[in-house]
Every structure is written in C-alpha cells, then in structure tokens.
Amino acid sequence: MRDLLVLSRGRVQEIMEEAIEGGHFTRREGTTLARALIAAGLQQTQDVLADVEQLLGRGQSVAAAAGDVVLQQGDRVRRTAGIGSFPILRYDDLSSSQIAGRLKGLTAAQLRKVRDHERRNQQRKTILEAIERRLK
C-alpha cells in the first residue's frame, strides 16, 4: 500500500496543462498521457476497493462465527438454568447448519419440541432428519 498514489482527475489535467504550457510536450501528447494515467488510476482504485470489500467480507464471517459460538453457549446456560421455554435461542433466525450444531446436548424432550416447531413452520428436511437421528 505504500506505493499507492492518489491524484484527482482534475489534478492530473492541471499538471498536464502546466507541462504543455511549459513546452514539455504537445497538447496531443499531454492528452494521451493524461488519459493513460487516469485509466491506470481507475483500475488501481477498483483493485483496492475489491481488496477492501474482500477483507470486510472476511471480517463479517469471523464476527458471525464468533456470535454463533456465543449464542450456543447462551443456549446451554439457559437450558442449565431452566430459563426460557424453547431450547434454542433465536431459532427462526438461524440457518440449518447452525441449528444442527445446536442439537447436541438437547434432551429427548427438547429435541421433540424443536422437531414439532420445525414441522409446524419451515419443515426443513435436513433439520428434521438430524433430530430423528438424535432421537434414535
């Protein structure tokens, strides 16, 4: 990133005008050079933005995974303390894979409660099958 140079289009044109007026090159040469510099700058800007977006995406994934672990632990604490009527906190906001990961540690009665809720609502086959495997 230390090689990064930021110049506005206006500043590039201003520098070219000064060079042309100073007789360093013709207007045609200045225009060609300015266009090349601006095109290269735009490409580099797009590359930097793509890198930033990729880094932000990674950060969101890490944050989501960390939040999921916290919610899993919260579920265990709530169940242990006997707080709440449904065994998985924010169930309807979770993906199938997140729910499958939270089935571990549930009692048969809690599994049946989750199964009944899933049957009444989204009826996701993967979750229902995972529950049935745990109930056997």
Rosetta blueprint (number, residue, H / E / L):
1 M L
2 R L
3 D L
4 L L
5 L L
6 V L
7 L L
8 S L
9 R H
10 G H
11 R H
12 V H
13 Q H
14 E H
15 I H
16 M H
17 E H
18 E H
19 A H
20 I H
21 E H
22 G L
23 G L
24 H L
25 F L
26 T L
27 R H
28 R H
29 E H
30 G H
31 T H
32 T H
33 L H
34 A H
35 R H
36 A H
37 L H
38 I H
39 A H
40 A H
41 G H
42 L H
43 Q H
44 Q H
45 T H
46 Q H
47 D H
48 V H
49 L H
50 A H
51 D H
52 V H
53 E H
54 Q H
55 L H
56 L H
57 G H
58 R H
59 G H
60 Q H
61 S H
62 V H
63 A H
64 A H
65 A H
66 A H
67 G H
68 D H
69 V H
70 V H
71 L H
72 Q H
73 Q H
74 G H
75 D H
76 R H
77 V H
78 R H
79 R H
80 T H
81 A H
82 G L
83 I L
84 G L
85 S L
86 F L
87 P L
88 I L
89 L L
90 R L
91 Y H
92 D H
93 D H
94 L L
95 S L
96 S H
97 S H
98 Q H
99 I H
100 A H
101 G H
102 R H
103 L L
104 K L
105 G L
106 L L
107 T L
108 A H
109 A H
110 Q H
111 L H
112 R H
113 K H
114 V H
115 R H
116 D H
117 H H
118 E H
119 R H
120 R H
121 N L
122 Q L
123 Q L
124 R L
125 K H
126 T H
127 I H
128 L H
129 E H
130 A H
131 I H
132 E H
133 R H
134 R H
135 L H
136 K L
